[in-house]
Amino acid sequence: MLAVGVGTLNCFLNAMFPLWDRMWSIATRPLFLLSGVIFLYDNIPEPYRGWLWYNP
């Protein structure tokens, strides 16, 4: 439900404010890097490797 709410809000803000698309991409870029998508699981140090199990 949280994802549906954020997606709906994001869709509305994109339609009402064209600048929102640029702001959203800047705001979510660190989240993309921190989610471990770019790095292999084995290359991440041990204290942080356990946190990746909570990442959907």
C-alpha atoms as an extended CHARMM CRD file, in Angstrom:
* protein
*
        56  EXT
         1         1  MET       CA              0.0000000000        0.0000000000        0.0000000000  PROA      1               0.0000000000
         2         2  LEU       CA              2.9100000000        2.3150000000        0.7020000000  PROA      2               0.0000000000
         3         3  ALA       CA              4.3100000000        1.7340000000       -2.7940000000  PROA      3               0.0000000000
         4         4  VAL       CA              0.9080000000        2.4130000000       -4.3660000000  PROA      4               0.0000000000
         5         5  GLY       CA              0.5800000000        5.6230000000       -2.3740000000  PROA      5               0.0000000000
         6         6  VAL       CA              4.0630000000        6.8610000000       -3.2740000000  PROA      6               0.0000000000
         7         7  GLY       CA              3.5420000000        5.9320000000       -6.9200000000  PROA      7               0.0000000000
         8         8  THR       CA              0.2050000000        7.7160000000       -7.0680000000  PROA      8               0.0000000000
         9         9  LEU       CA              1.6300000000       10.8110000000       -5.3970000000  PROA      9               0.0000000000
        10        10  ASN       CA              4.6040000000       10.7460000000       -7.7540000000  PROA      10              0.0000000000
        11        11  CYS       CA              2.3110000000       10.4650000000      -10.7790000000  PROA      11              0.0000000000
        12        12  PHE       CA              0.2090000000       13.3960000000       -9.5880000000  PROA      12              0.0000000000
        13        13  LEU       CA              3.2390000000       15.5730000000       -8.8670000000  PROA      13              0.0000000000
        14        14  ASN       CA              4.7280000000       14.7630000000      -12.2890000000  PROA      14              0.0000000000
        15        15  ALA       CA              1.5130000000       15.8630000000      -13.9500000000  PROA      15              0.0000000000
        16        16  MET       CA              1.1410000000       19.0770000000      -11.9510000000  PROA      16              0.0000000000
        17        17  PHE       CA              4.7840000000       20.1650000000      -11.6800000000  PROA      17              0.0000000000
        18        18  PRO       CA              7.1370000000       19.3060000000      -14.5730000000  PROA      18              0.0000000000
        19        19  LEU       CA             10.1510000000       20.1180000000      -12.3770000000  PROA      19              0.0000000000
        20        20  TRP       CA              9.1890000000       17.2920000000      -10.0030000000  PROA      20              0.0000000000
        21        21  ASP       CA             10.6160000000       14.6500000000      -12.3460000000  PROA      21              0.0000000000
        22        22  ARG       CA             14.0750000000       16.1880000000      -12.0470000000  PROA      22              0.0000000000
        23        23  MET       CA             13.7700000000       16.5720000000       -8.2710000000  PROA      23              0.0000000000
        24        24  TRP       CA             12.5860000000       12.9650000000       -7.8590000000  PROA      24              0.0000000000
        25        25  SER       CA             15.5280000000       11.5980000000       -9.8220000000  PROA      25              0.0000000000
        26        26  ILE       CA             17.9790000000       13.6050000000       -7.7010000000  PROA      26              0.0000000000
        27        27  ALA       CA             16.2990000000       12.5010000000       -4.4590000000  PROA      27              0.0000000000
        28        28  THR       CA             16.2250000000        8.7840000000       -5.3140000000  PROA      28              0.0000000000
        29        29  ARG       CA             19.7100000000        8.4590000000       -6.8250000000  PROA      29              0.0000000000
        30        30  PRO       CA             21.3830000000        7.8640000000       -3.4210000000  PROA      30              0.0000000000
        31        31  LEU       CA             18.7440000000        5.2490000000       -2.5900000000  PROA      31              0.0000000000
        32        32  PHE       CA             19.5660000000        3.4080000000       -5.8110000000  PROA      32              0.0000000000
        33        33  LEU       CA             23.2650000000        3.3760000000       -4.9740000000  PROA      33              0.0000000000
        34        34  LEU       CA             22.6950000000        2.3200000000       -1.3620000000  PROA      34              0.0000000000
        35        35  SER       CA             20.3610000000       -0.5240000000       -2.3090000000  PROA      35              0.0000000000
        36        36  GLY       CA             23.2530000000       -2.6520000000       -3.5500000000  PROA      36              0.0000000000
        37        37  VAL       CA             21.9930000000       -3.0150000000       -7.1070000000  PROA      37              0.0000000000
        38        38  ILE       CA             25.3080000000       -1.9840000000       -8.6360000000  PROA      38              0.0000000000
        39        39  PHE       CA             27.5600000000       -3.9140000000       -6.2500000000  PROA      39              0.0000000000
        40        40  LEU       CA             27.8450000000       -7.6750000000       -5.8700000000  PROA      40              0.0000000000
        41        41  TYR       CA             26.7040000000       -9.0680000000       -2.5610000000  PROA      41              0.0000000000
        42        42  ASP       CA             30.0960000000      -10.6720000000       -1.8900000000  PROA      42              0.0000000000
        43        43  ASN       CA             31.9720000000       -7.3730000000       -2.3770000000  PROA      43              0.0000000000
        44        44  ILE       CA             30.0410000000       -5.4880000000        0.3100000000  PROA      44              0.0000000000
        45        45  PRO       CA             31.7430000000       -5.4050000000        3.7590000000  PROA      45              0.0000000000
        46        46  GLU       CA             30.3150000000       -7.6750000000        6.4320000000  PROA      46              0.0000000000
        47        47  PRO       CA             28.5820000000       -5.1400000000        8.7110000000  PROA      47              0.0000000000
        48        48  TYR       CA             26.5460000000       -3.8210000000        5.7700000000  PROA      48              0.0000000000
        49        49  ARG       CA             25.9800000000       -7.1500000000        4.0420000000  PROA      49              0.0000000000
        50        50  GLY       CA             23.4070000000       -8.1810000000        6.6250000000  PROA      50              0.0000000000
        51        51  TRP       CA             21.4020000000       -5.0240000000        6.0030000000  PROA      51              0.0000000000
        52        52  LEU       CA             20.8750000000       -5.9960000000        2.3750000000  PROA      52              0.0000000000
        53        53  TRP       CA             18.5910000000       -8.8200000000        3.4520000000  PROA      53              0.0000000000
        54        54  TYR       CA             16.0250000000       -6.1750000000        4.4180000000  PROA      54              0.0000000000
        55        55  ASN       CA             16.1550000000       -4.6470000000        0.9250000000  PROA      55              0.0000000000
        56        56  PRO       CA             13.2490000000       -5.8320000000       -1.2230000000  PROA      56              0.0000000000
